[in-house]
Amino acid sequence: MASSVHERMKETAALGTEIPETGWAYQDGVFKRLADAHVSLATHALNYGTGVFEGIRAYWNATQEQLYVFRLREHFERMRDNCRLLRIELPGDNAMLSEVTLELLRKNEFRTDVYIRPLAYKAARSIKVALHDLRSGFGMFAFPIGAYLPTSGLAARTATWRRTADDAIPARGKLTGAYINTALAVDEAHDFEADEAIFLTADGHVSEGGGANIFMVRDGALITPPVTDDILEGITRDSILQIAAELGILVGERQIDRTELYVADEVFFCGTGAQVAPCVKIDGRVVGDGQIGPVAKKIGEVYFGIAHGDDQAHPEWRTAVYR
Ligand SMILES: Cc1ncc(COP(=O)(O)O)c(C=O)c1O
């Protein structure tokens, strides 16, 4: 059974503290301290949520004395696609953005697991609510991080807030303003002693978590909603689909009913922040036998092994920071 929400929150306690401003950041071509990276109060993105962001993890391998960025190329590929939605210009190609990321990590001399936040946004000081002819800005910061969601078996709650539909605010976009939808849903989950929200689409199918994709195990098959059900097209989701297939697990992408989660053998969330976070309770009902299931456990182990570089599989997913 899930422990109390207060006990589980200890795993993610550091998230409640503010990010230190002493570390190096990057803004519009210049490395500077985070304390010196500013935007104007009149910035379009601050007023209207017109930004695109990414969340990337780098894992420290103490034995190899190496920091590995996980799927760096794919994060900037997705960011470039998403910037097209908001007509935001990135300051360089993906090779340049990757090099800035590695340089930022080296300047900070991180020897721990870190989270990297690239942010592209409408930087113009303008109140014009449109997307054309508005100057773009780009920044990046990074900081040490542990778990974003508890990984010891969390409780989830179906949100009364529906996932924003693709024809309203596209969830695939990782758009800054769209995360109000997540904030409302996760806040509601917390009010009900749950750790994470489960979004339904406008037509009532399971979409994803507040800040993570969702998988269930039914009759031995690993199933996740399709990319057309208002999800962020998660890079961890993609990694897990590949890992599961390599482990010989039957995988499928199809619509999921809310009540299928209640009768599933296993449910887990996944994401850059969430990593692999098993869910043992949904809407007050115990999932499976209330313990972390064998599929989530195995996939979590393989994922962590590959991401940390202890497992040599998928070298193309890791970028070493230190030479
Ligand atoms: C809403 C949402 N869904 C899914 C994910 C997972 O995506 P990824 O695995 O690319 O981090 C995230 C971010 O982690 C997210 O914010």
The ligand as a Gaussian input file, in Angstrom:
#p B3LYP/6-31G(d) Opt

LIG

0 1
 C        2.558000      16.947000     -19.350000
 C        3.741000      16.063000     -19.526000
 N        3.563000      14.849000     -20.060000
 C        4.593000      14.020000     -20.246000
 C        5.885000      14.363000     -19.869000
 C        6.998000      13.404000     -20.113000
 O        7.786000      13.802000     -21.212000
 P        9.318000      13.478000     -21.290000
 O        9.466000      12.019000     -21.084000
 O        9.727000      13.895000     -22.652000
 O        9.989000      14.242000     -20.214000
 C        6.113000      15.628000     -19.308000
 C        7.450000      16.086000     -18.904000
 O        8.247000      15.454000     -18.304000
 C        5.019000      16.490000     -19.136000
 O        5.188000      17.710000     -18.611000

